[in-house]
Amino acid sequence: MIDSATRLCCLIGHPVEHSVSPQMHNSAFRSLGLNYAYLAFDVPEDALEIAVKGLKALRAVGFNVTIPHKIRVMRLLDELDESAERAGAVNTVANDRGALKGYNTDVYGIERALRKFRLPSSEQAMIIGAGGAARASIIALLNLGFERILIANRTLEKARSLASWIRSMGFSAEACSPEEGRRRAETCGLIVNATPIGMHPDVDEAPLSRDEISRGSIVLDLVYNPPRTRLLEEAEKAGARAISGIEVLVYQGAEAFKLWTGREAPIEIMREAALRALQEGEAER
């Protein structure tokens, strides 16, 4: 029951209507008997600074940050955790007695989702996209032992900037257009889609087709709505191992939950709540 002692957590982004984070976190709060509530706020880019100041003034316990704010929000925070500094992007903020500290729990979520598999780290990995989610993916892959990364992005200059950043850390990286990425995807043992391509309502879109994905490779789609995207369907038809973005959502959410509450997150309850919300949304459509 919400009362005058309820503590606020939330999501800010644009858009946010696809998110199932409220169902996921509120189910977790209820399961542990915590007097917290999680809401989602649609915050356009020109209102980001006002929104962050407002959440700080309201003494929100913390908030998640999604597209398109993961990089721009950094300058509005009081402190950055090492995870956020390395990734150059923030997806979780904790309010520590009035000081806003930024974290990147996406890195943790991506690592946890991928560690279930035997990774071909000696091979080249490809990341599709060059935004905040791509930055988190890069750090996760470097942590997992990958030394060669191909960045495919519509804006080639952004891809080149990320490739230069990777090389500055002592690793090998190249940038390419999406068209070249399609031609070179077969040479990659791991592919991560870090763009919104294929997200509801554009569920028939995919950045790659089955003919462009090699058998035995691993494909992780950070899109989780729908849980089984067109890209994952194409990957399975190609004989690749497909990982849904729902896994990353749950693991990064569990890490944020721990930062806000100091408690270990009920991961299975969070996963079930997220999947149930997605299924109910599909039924409504």
Number of C-alpha atoms within 10 A of each C-alpha: 7 9 8 6 8 12 17 18 25 21 23 24 21 17 15 16 11 14 18 21 23 19 19 25 29 19 21 23 19 13 13 12 9 14 16 21 19 20 15 19 14 15 20 14 14 8 10 20 15 12 16 20 14 12 18 19 10 12 18 21 23 26 26 24 21 21 18 19 21 24 20 15 20 21 10 15 19 13 17 20 13 12 19 25 15 15 22 20 27 31 29 27 32 25 21 14 9 14 14 24 20 30 27 31 26 33 27 21 24 26 22 17 20 20 10 9 11 8 17 17 16 11 16 19 26 27 28 28 27 26 22 25 30 25 28 27 27 28 21 21 24 17 13 15 12 21 19 20 25 24 27 28 24 14 13 17 14 17 26 19 15 23 23 16 14 21 16 11 9 9 15 16 22 18 24 21 17 20 13 12 23 18 13 16 25 18 16 22 22 28 24 24 25 23 21 19 21 23 20 17 10 13 15 12 16 18 17 22 18 18 15 18 29 19 17 16 23 26 27 24 27 27 23 25 25 22 20 18 26 22 27 26 15 20 28 19 16 18 15 21 17 22 24 21 25 24 21 26 24 28 24 23 26 25 22 25 23 12 20 21 15 10 13 12 23 17 16 11 15 25 22 15 22 26 19 15 18 21 15 11 14 12 8 7 6
